[in-house]
């Protein structure tokens, strides 16, 4: 009766719906080959200098605020050789930060974060004068928990310790 009320052109004929069976086959992951040289992406290099994150570095690059060997570079994914290429931002020469590792026995009532909008005490207050490099906590401890906490600027180590695929126990 719905078809008849809607105009009834096909009333009484069997209803056929086109159906395409979905493909559930696994797709091959894209093959990513590591470059054979020592080049790194420009945004990673900038982030490793400690002035900003990779996403913020992408914004600086697209805005034309970064020069490589005296030339403005706006291409995302641009690769440099940190041992040869000279990178400037805001007239300042950028160099990779020295890797820092700090072990902290986190006391009770401090939260494990770099900043807190509710103005609670953070572990960063305890290590603010430990080094000039930008460091961050690896993993989390609850506010009421005391224990050993690693703070570092080593992104590769952080990934290996926290990413589930490496199956590192906490």
Backbone as CSV, one residue per row, in Angstrom:
resi,resn,N_x,N_y,N_z,CA_x,CA_y,CA_z,C_x,C_y,C_z
1,UNK,0.821,-1.192,0.000,0.000,0.000,0.000,0.868,1.260,0.000
2,UNK,2.120,1.161,0.502,3.005,2.318,0.482,3.361,2.687,-0.942
3,UNK,3.573,1.640,-1.806,3.922,1.912,-3.200,2.734,2.534,-3.940
4,UNK,1.542,2.070,-3.612,0.351,2.592,-4.277,0.147,4.050,-3.897
5,UNK,0.397,4.370,-2.598,0.227,5.741,-2.138,1.303,6.645,-2.722
6,UNK,2.504,6.081,-3.022,3.603,6.880,-3.548,3.504,7.085,-5.048
7,UNK,2.498,6.623,-5.670,2.360,6.830,-7.107,1.949,5.563,-7.816
8,UNK,2.311,4.433,-7.261,1.841,3.156,-7.724,2.327,2.686,-9.065
9,UNK,3.356,3.257,-9.636,3.810,2.846,-10.960,4.217,1.384,-10.998
10,UNK,4.812,0.884,-9.962,5.265,-0.511,-9.934,4.411,-1.358,-8.996
11,UNK,3.233,-0.921,-8.737,2.372,-1.652,-7.818,2.040,-3.019,-8.377
12,UNK,2.277,-4.021,-7.545,1.971,-5.384,-7.937,3.185,-6.107,-8.512
13,UNK,4.222,-5.390,-8.918,5.435,-6.019,-9.426,6.391,-6.259,-8.257
14,UNK,7.195,-7.316,-8.353,8.151,-7.562,-7.262,9.165,-6.426,-7.155
15,UNK,9.511,-6.100,-5.927,10.456,-5.023,-5.649,11.870,-5.570,-5.753
16,UNK,12.700,-4.960,-6.601,14.091,-5.374,-6.741,14.986,-4.238,-6.289
17,UNK,15.931,-4.578,-5.461,16.882,-3.592,-4.984,18.260,-4.007,-5.468
18,UNK,18.972,-3.057,-6.030,20.337,-3.345,-6.449,21.193,-3.522,-5.204
19,UNK,21.924,-4.595,-5.157,22.761,-4.880,-4.009,24.137,-5.285,-4.499
20,UNK,25.126,-4.607,-4.012,26.494,-4.941,-4.359,27.171,-5.498,-3.125
21,UNK,27.692,-6.693,-3.245,28.336,-7.358,-2.120,29.628,-6.615,-1.770
22,UNK,29.787,-6.263,-0.493,31.008,-5.547,-0.104,32.225,-6.466,-0.159
23,UNK,33.349,-5.886,-0.448,34.600,-6.630,-0.495,35.235,-6.577,0.880
24,UNK,35.480,-7.718,1.479,36.090,-7.769,2.801,37.538,-8.235,2.745
25,UNK,38.099,-8.299,1.567,39.499,-8.727,1.442,40.424,-7.727,2.109
26,UNK,41.540,-8.219,2.625,42.495,-7.332,3.280,43.278,-6.565,2.229
27,UNK,43.427,-5.311,2.499,44.230,-4.485,1.613,45.670,-4.509,2.107
28,UNK,46.564,-4.527,1.190,47.971,-4.499,1.566,48.321,-3.103,2.064
29,UNK,49.059,-3.057,3.156,49.492,-1.776,3.700,50.497,-1.153,2.742
30,UNK,50.485,0.166,2.643,51.451,0.797,1.752,52.869,0.509,2.225
31,UNK,53.729,0.264,1.286,55.117,-0.039,1.619,55.844,1.278,1.801
32,UNK,56.414,1.452,2.975,57.170,2.662,3.252,58.633,2.278,3.391
33,UNK,59.393,2.720,2.464,60.814,2.427,2.516,61.512,3.579,3.208
34,UNK,62.387,3.222,4.125,63.172,4.247,4.796,64.224,4.751,3.816
35,UNK,64.471,6.040,3.836,65.495,6.535,2.933,66.847,5.930,3.295
36,UNK,67.643,5.696,2.284,68.927,5.065,2.527,69.930,6.047,3.108
37,UNK,69.682,7.331,2.959,70.588,8.315,3.536,70.123,8.710,4.937
38,UNK,70.716,9.736,5.490,70.370,10.167,6.851,69.365,11.303,6.861
39,UNK,68.553,11.417,5.810,67.614,12.524,5.741,66.430,12.298,6.679
40,UNK,65.840,13.415,7.129,64.642,13.391,7.977,63.670,14.422,7.421
41,UNK,62.413,14.242,7.760,61.421,15.235,7.348,61.696,16.543,8.086
42,UNK,61.476,17.633,7.378,61.755,18.955,7.933,60.937,19.215,9.196
43,UNK,59.661,18.800,9.202,58.845,19.060,10.391,59.369,18.295,11.612
44,UNK,59.894,17.096,11.398,60.462,16.325,12.508,61.724,17.003,13.032
45,UNK,62.560,17.483,12.118,63.775,18.187,12.525,63.423,19.408,13.366
46,UNK,62.449,20.201,12.894,62.051,21.408,13.633,61.513,21.036,15.011
47,UNK,60.676,19.990,15.071,60.138,19.553,16.362,61.254,19.073,17.286
48,UNK,62.268,18.431,16.733,63.389,17.949,17.548,64.270,19.068,18.078
49,UNK,64.117,20.275,17.522,64.866,21.400,18.073,64.208,21.927,19.339
50,UNK,62.959,21.516,19.566,62.273,21.885,20.800,61.437,23.141,20.729
51,UNK,61.311,23.748,19.551,60.530,24.989,19.510,59.043,24.749,19.363
52,UNK,58.647,23.577,18.862,57.224,23.303,18.675,57.015,21.821,18.374
53,UNK,55.749,21.436,18.216,55.399,20.061,17.850,55.499,19.896,16.337
54,UNK,55.355,18.668,15.852,55.403,18.425,14.401,54.263,19.130,13.676
55,UNK,53.068,19.085,14.244,51.930,19.756,13.592,52.138,21.252,13.523
56,UNK,52.654,21.823,14.608,52.941,23.259,14.592,54.047,23.567,13.588
57,UNK,55.018,22.654,13.460,56.094,22.830,12.485,55.528,22.826,11.063
58,UNK,54.538,21.973,10.800,53.887,21.968,9.486,53.279,23.333,9.182
59,UNK,52.680,23.956,10.181,52.080,25.279,9.996,53.144,26.330,9.696
60,UNK,54.290,26.235,10.393,55.382,27.177,10.142,55.915,27.013,8.716
61,UNK,56.029,25.759,8.284,56.545,25.480,6.940,55.601,26.026,5.879
62,UNK,54.298,25.730,5.995,53.345,26.193,4.977,53.197,27.714,4.987
63,UNK,53.467,28.349,6.123,53.385,29.808,6.210,54.617,30.475,5.600
64,UNK,55.633,29.677,5.245,56.842,30.243,4.647,57.793,30.847,5.660
65,UNK,57.695,30.430,6.914,58.527,30.994,7.971,59.846,30.244,8.162
66,UNK,60.071,29.180,7.382,61.264,28.345,7.548,62.099,28.401,6.275
67,UNK,63.415,28.562,6.442,64.306,28.518,5.290,65.273,27.357,5.437
68,UNK,65.573,26.729,4.314,66.571,25.661,4.260,67.637,26.105,3.271
69,UNK,68.857,26.242,3.765,69.985,26.704,2.942,69.674,28.040,2.265
70,UNK,68.994,28.921,3.003,68.691,30.258,2.505,67.460,30.363,1.626
71,UNK,66.783,29.247,1.331,65.604,29.245,0.479,64.351,28.952,1.304
72,UNK,63.299,29.728,1.116,62.035,29.469,1.810,61.473,28.156,1.295
73,UNK,61.096,27.289,2.227,60.546,25.979,1.880,59.136,25.877,2.423
74,UNK,58.147,25.657,1.543,56.748,25.543,1.974,56.183,24.157,1.701
75,UNK,56.994,23.244,1.217,56.534,21.904,0.858,56.507,20.992,2.080
76,UNK,55.309,20.465,2.384,55.201,19.504,3.479,55.834,18.192,3.033
77,UNK,56.539,17.534,3.931,57.198,16.291,3.589,58.601,16.499,3.050
78,UNK,59.046,17.748,2.971,60.385,18.054,2.484,61.411,17.411,3.403
79,UNK,62.417,16.782,2.813,63.435,16.074,3.586,64.745,16.848,3.562
80,UNK,65.425,16.826,4.703,66.729,17.484,4.801,67.747,16.511,5.374
81,UNK,69.010,16.824,5.178,70.094,16.102,5.823,70.590,16.998,6.948
82,UNK,70.304,16.678,8.212,70.647,17.568,9.325,72.148,17.813,9.467
83,UNK,72.972,16.937,8.905,74.420,17.125,9.017,74.943,18.115,7.990
84,UNK,74.160,18.406,6.943,74.613,19.271,5.857,73.758,20.527,5.735
85,UNK,72.429,20.364,5.749,71.522,21.484,5.501,71.460,22.441,6.687
86,UNK,71.270,23.727,6.376,71.159,24.781,7.382,69.712,25.256,7.408
87,UNK,69.070,25.137,8.573,67.655,25.487,8.717,67.529,26.687,9.651
88,UNK,66.766,27.694,9.213,66.506,28.888,10.019,65.007,29.070,10.211
89,UNK,64.646,29.576,11.391,63.273,29.991,11.663,63.352,31.300,12.432
90,UNK,62.677,32.312,11.946,62.688,33.612,12.613,64.083,34.195,12.728
91,UNK,64.918,33.940,11.732,66.276,34.460,11.747,67.219,33.699,12.664
92,UNK,66.748,32.632,13.258,67.544,31.876,14.217,67.912,30.517,13.626
93,UNK,69.171,30.133,13.771,69.639,28.834,13.312,69.072,27.752,14.221
94,UNK,68.487,26.710,13.623,67.900,25.625,14.405,68.864,24.448,14.476
95,UNK,69.033,23.920,15.671,69.867,22.742,15.903,69.067,21.747,16.716
96,UNK,69.340,20.470,16.490,68.639,19.424,17.254,68.985,19.545,18.731
97,UNK,67.986,19.294,19.553,68.203,19.299,20.997,69.027,18.095,21.414
98,UNK,69.755,18.275,22.490,70.439,17.143,23.100,69.366,16.302,23.785
99,UNK,69.434,14.991,23.636,68.431,14.121,24.255,68.624,14.105,25.760
100,UNK,67.523,14.254,26.477,67.539,14.290,27.943,66.629,13.218,28.504
101,UNK,67.061,12.624,29.616,66.296,11.582,30.301,66.330,11.905,31.794
102,UNK,65.150,12.040,32.373,65.054,12.355,33.803,64.151,11.332,34.457
103,UNK,64.628,10.750,35.542,63.812,9.841,36.342,63.347,10.609,37.568
104,UNK,62.062,10.567,37.817,61.463,11.307,38.923,60.666,10.361,39.794
105,UNK,60.880,10.430,41.100,60.028,9.698,42.035,58.833,10.602,42.300
106,UNK,57.744,10.366,41.562,56.572,11.243,41.617,55.916,11.170,42.985
107,UNK,55.782,12.315,43.651,55.070,12.331,44.928,53.550,12.328,44.741
108,UNK,52.860,12.070,45.812,51.404,12.078,45.806,50.905,13.500,45.553
109,UNK,49.717,13.611,44.955,49.017,14.870,44.681,49.609,15.703,43.541
110,UNK,50.472,15.116,42.744,50.942,15.762,41.515,50.368,14.981,40.341
111,UNK,49.914,15.709,39.313,49.357,15.012,38.161,50.429,14.897,37.070
112,UNK,50.324,13.837,36.300,51.311,13.545,35.257,50.845,14.142,33.942
113,UNK,51.123,15.413,33.773,50.785,16.126,32.546,51.712,17.319,32.413
114,UNK,51.784,17.881,31.220,52.653,19.034,31.033,51.998,20.330,31.506
115,UNK,50.688,20.427,31.382,49.979,21.600,31.905,48.570,21.198,32.305
116,UNK,47.995,21.953,33.221,46.666,21.619,33.733,45.786,22.861,33.745
117,UNK,44.642,22.831,33.046,43.754,23.994,33.034,43.113,24.271,34.393
118,UNK,43.102,23.268,35.276,42.508,23.460,36.601,43.532,23.922,37.630
119,UNK,44.747,24.203,37.172,45.826,24.741,37.997,46.198,23.850,39.177
120,UNK,46.119,22.524,38.993,46.620,21.598,40.005,48.133,21.462,39.839
121,UNK,48.791,20.890,40.830,50.241,20.716,40.779,50.583,19.647,39.738
122,UNK,51.566,19.937,38.874,51.989,18.982,37.859,53.434,18.560,38.096
123,UNK,53.820,17.404,37.534,55.194,16.927,37.674,56.179,17.876,36.990
124,UNK,55.708,18.649,36.032,56.587,19.582,35.331,57.104,20.673,36.262
125,UNK,56.345,21.015,37.289,56.798,21.991,38.271,58.008,21.469,39.042
126,UNK,58.065,20.165,39.224,59.165,19.562,39.978,60.464,19.523,39.185
127,UNK,60.370,19.506,37.852,61.570,19.384,37.020,61.808,20.613,36.142
128,UNK,61.161,21.724,36.460,61.227,22.901,35.586,62.645,23.432,35.385
129,UNK,63.533,23.245,36.353,64.900,23.742,36.226,65.911,22.628,35.968
130,UNK,65.437,21.428,35.648,66.332,20.286,35.452,67.142,20.404,34.163
131,UNK,66.558,20.985,33.117,67.272,21.148,31.839,66.574,22.218,31.034
132,UNK,67.275,22.730,30.017,66.675,23.769,29.178,65.821,23.193,28.057
133,UNK,66.014,21.906,27.742,65.247,21.269,26.684,63.802,21.049,27.111
134,UNK,62.920,20.975,26.119,61.500,20.717,26.367,61.324,19.218,26.588
135,UNK,60.924,18.822,27.775,60.722,17.411,28.099,59.256,17.170,28.429
136,UNK,58.879,15.899,28.437,57.493,15.529,28.722,57.482,14.157,29.379
137,UNK,56.433,13.865,30.151,56.357,12.565,30.827,56.052,11.427,29.851
138,UNK,56.651,10.274,30.114,56.395,9.069,29.319,55.417,8.225,30.126
139,UNK,54.194,8.102,29.642,53.168,7.364,30.375,52.499,8.238,31.422
140,UNK,51.716,7.600,32.273,50.928,8.329,33.273,50.944,7.597,34.609
141,UNK,50.875,8.377,35.648,50.622,7.852,36.989,49.454,8.653,37.548
142,UNK,48.553,7.990,38.258,47.410,8.683,38.862,47.891,9.736,39.848
143,UNK,47.015,10.674,40.125,47.346,11.771,41.040,47.743,11.255,42.415
144,UNK,47.066,10.230,42.897,47.353,9.723,44.242,48.489,8.694,44.266
145,UNK,48.995,8.306,43.091,50.037,7.285,43.009,51.416,7.903,43.128
146,UNK,52.283,7.237,43.882,53.685,7.635,43.922,54.467,6.573,43.162
147,UNK,55.591,6.965,42.577,56.396,5.989,41.856,57.312,6.634,40.845
148,UNK,58.078,5.788,40.169,59.076,6.239,39.214,58.427,6.658,37.898
149,UNK,58.829,7.831,37.416,58.292,8.376,36.180,59.456,8.857,35.333
150,UNK,59.433,8.505,34.044,60.461,8.953,33.113,59.957,10.175,32.370
151,UNK,60.803,11.198,32.293,60.525,12.392,31.494,61.667,12.515,30.483
152,UNK,61.341,12.811,29.235,62.361,12.868,28.203,61.916,13.737,27.042
153,UNK,62.841,13.990,26.141,62.526,14.633,24.869,62.823,13.678,23.721
154,UNK,63.052,12.413,24.031,63.368,11.381,23.045,62.068,10.737,22.553
155,UNK,61.573,11.192,21.404,60.312,10.700,20.869,60.363,9.241,20.460
156,UNK,61.502,8.787,19.948,61.631,7.383,19.537,61.516,6.459,20.749
157,UNK,62.192,6.798,21.831,62.112,5.983,23.050,60.695,6.006,23.610
158,UNK,60.075,7.171,23.620,58.705,7.287,24.113,57.772,6.373,23.336
159,UNK,57.914,6.362,22.017,57.064,5.509,21.186,57.300,4.038,21.513
160,UNK,58.558,3.638,21.659,58.860,2.232,21.935,58.365,1.799,23.313
161,UNK,58.297,2.716,24.246,57.836,2.363,25.593,56.317,2.400,25.727
162,UNK,55.644,3.210,24.921,54.205,3.402,25.120,53.317,2.770,24.057
163,UNK,53.825,2.532,22.855,52.969,1.996,21.791,52.666,0.520,22.046
164,UNK,51.404,0.126,21.954,51.009,-1.270,22.253,51.713,-2.318,21.396
165,UNK,52.117,-1.966,20.190,52.729,-2.976,19.324,54.057,-3.489,19.867
166,UNK,54.722,-2.718,20.738,55.993,-3.150,21.297,55.826,-4.006,22.545
167,UNK,54.606,-4.068,23.074,54.246,-4.925,24.214,55.180,-4.765,25.422
168,UNK,55.504,-3.520,25.750,56.331,-3.231,26.928,55.411,-3.145,28.138
169,UNK,55.703,-3.929,29.181,54.883,-3.883,30.392,55.187,-2.613,31.168
170,UNK,54.135,-2.083,31.796,54.287,-0.810,32.517,55.023,-0.997,33.817
